[in-house]
């Protein structure tokens, strides 16, 4: 999918030429970066594509809300993406609660010789899914994407001190979730 396809979609819902061109330009400039972030926020490539698609659908429905300066565009788009992901996490959490209440747990026998890297990866992502959405996003942006604290603050619309708090608390939470026997520090 490219900006032209987004422009055609937007044209079908009554956008003027400038909104259409602006949306196409935004998509072309930022969709790869947003996809990489979405991929790290989601469990699969399909979920990541859905997050990016939903982000741009929200943008297409409110083109007047797009910041006019280039520095703010990416931060605004990341914030929209994170909010879309947070909404999805809330839905999934509700589904899991419902499943736990109404369905019996199905146990799957672990493979006889699991790959250590796969086990570590699964353990970390299981722990990450238990973190609050904003804390999870801050950790992913900082630890995996290499974003700076001020940049994360801009992306999430919070102060740098709040980002630092989320990072410190997130690391403690991950350590506690991964190793429940560990003493609090």
C-alpha positions in Angstrom: 0.0 0.0 0.0 1.3 3.5 -0.7 0.2 7.1 -0.3 -1.6 7.0 -3.6 -3.9 4.2 -2.4 -4.6 6.2 0.8 -5.3 9.2 -1.3 -7.8 7.2 -3.4 -9.5 5.9 -0.2 -9.7 9.4 1.2 -11.1 10.7 -2.1 -14.0 8.3 -1.8 -15.0 9.8 1.5 -15.2 13.5 0.4 -11.8 14.9 1.2 -10.5 17.9 -0.7 -7.4 17.8 -2.8 -5.1 19.2 -0.1 -6.2 16.8 2.6 -5.8 13.9 0.1 -2.3 15.0 -0.9 -1.3 15.7 2.8 -2.5 12.2 3.8 -0.6 10.6 1.0 2.6 12.5 1.9 2.3 11.6 5.6 1.8 7.9 4.7 4.8 7.9 2.3 7.0 9.7 4.9 6.1 7.7 8.0 4.4 4.4 7.3 7.7 2.3 7.5 8.7 3.9 10.8 5.2 3.4 12.2 5.2 -0.2 11.0 8.5 -1.0 12.7 7.1 0.4 16.0 3.8 -1.4 15.5 5.7 -4.6 14.9 7.4 -4.2 18.3 4.1 -3.4 20.0 2.2 -6.3 18.6 2.5 -10.1 18.5 2.4 -10.6 14.7 3.0 -8.9 11.4 -0.8 -8.9 10.7 -1.5 -7.1 14.0 1.2 -4.6 13.2 -0.3 -3.9 9.8 -3.7 -3.5 11.4 -2.3 -1.0 13.9 -0.7 1.1 11.1 -3.9 0.9 9.0 -6.1 1.9 11.9 -3.7 4.8 12.6 -4.0 6.2 9.1 -7.8 5.6 9.1 -8.1 7.8 12.1 -5.9 10.4 10.5 -8.0 10.2 7.3 -11.1 10.8 9.3 -9.7 13.9 11.0 -7.2 15.5 8.6 -7.6 18.9 10.3 -6.0 17.5 13.4 -2.7 16.8 11.7 0.0 19.2 13.1 1.3 21.7 10.5 5.0 21.5 11.3 7.1 18.6 10.2 8.7 18.0 13.6 5.4 17.4 15.2 3.9 15.1 12.5 5.9 12.0 13.4 5.4 12.5 17.2 1.7 13.0 16.6 1.4 9.9 14.4 3.3 7.8 17.0 1.0 9.0 19.7 -2.0 8.0 17.5 -0.5 4.6 16.9 0.3 4.1 20.6 -3.3 5.1 21.5 -4.7 2.6 18.9 -2.4 -0.1 20.4 -3.6 0.8 23.9 -7.2 0.4 22.8 -6.4 -3.0 21.3 -4.6 -4.1 24.5 -7.6 -3.1 26.5 -9.9 -5.2 24.3 -7.5 -8.2 24.5 -7.3 -7.9 28.3 -11.1 -7.9 28.4 -11.2 -11.0 26.1 -8.7 -12.8 28.3 -10.7 -12.1 31.4 -13.8 -13.4 29.7 -12.0 -16.5 28.5 -10.6 -17.2 31.9 -14.1 -16.9 33.4 -15.9 -19.0 30.9 -13.4 -21.4 29.2 -11.2 -24.1 30.6 -7.5 -23.6 30.2 -6.0 -25.8 27.5 -2.6 -27.0 28.3 -0.1 -27.6 25.5 2.8 -29.8 26.1 6.1 -27.9 25.7 8.4 -29.2 23.0 10.9 -31.7 24.3 13.9 -29.5 23.5 12.9 -25.8 23.2 15.2 -23.3 21.7 16.6 -21.1 24.5 16.3 -17.9 22.5 12.7 -18.7 21.7 11.9 -19.3 25.4 13.6 -16.1 26.4 11.8 -14.1 23.7 8.4 -15.6 24.7 9.1 -15.0 28.4 10.0 -11.3 27.8 7.0 -10.7 25.6 4.7 -12.4 28.0 6.0 -10.1 30.7 5.8 -7.0 28.4 2.1 -7.8 27.8 1.4 -7.5 31.5 2.7 -3.9 31.7 0.4 -1.0 31.4 0.3 0.2 27.8 2.1 3.6 28.2 4.9 1.9 30.2 5.2 -0.8 27.6 5.4 1.7 24.8 8.1 3.7 26.7 10.2 0.6 27.2 9.8 -0.5 23.6 10.6 3.0 22.2 13.7 3.3 24.4 15.1 -0.2 24.6 14.2 -1.5 21.2 13.9 1.5 19.0 16.7 3.5 20.7 14.5 6.7 21.1 15.8 9.3 23.6 13.8 10.2 26.7 12.9 13.7 25.3 11.7 12.1 22.0 9.6 9.5 23.8 8.1 12.3 25.9 7.2 14.1 22.7 5.8 10.9 21.1 3.6 10.0 24.2 2.7 13.6 25.1 4.1 13.4 28.6 7.0 15.1 30.4 10.6 13.6 30.3 10.5 12.9 34.0 7.3 10.8 33.5 9.1 8.9 30.7 12.1 8.2 33.1 9.6 7.0 35.8 7.9 4.7 33.3 11.3 3.3 32.2 12.5 2.7 35.8 9.2 1.2 36.9 8.8 -0.9 33.8 12.3 -2.4 34.3 11.4 -3.2 37.9 8.0 -4.7 36.8 9.6 -6.8 34.1 12.2 -8.2 36.6 9.5 -9.0 39.1 7.3 -10.7 36.5 10.1 -12.7 35.0 11.5 -13.7 38.4 8.7 -13.6 41.0 11.0 -14.8 43.8 13.3 -11.8 43.3 13.4 -9.4 46.3 12.2 -5.8 45.7 15.0 -3.3 45.4 
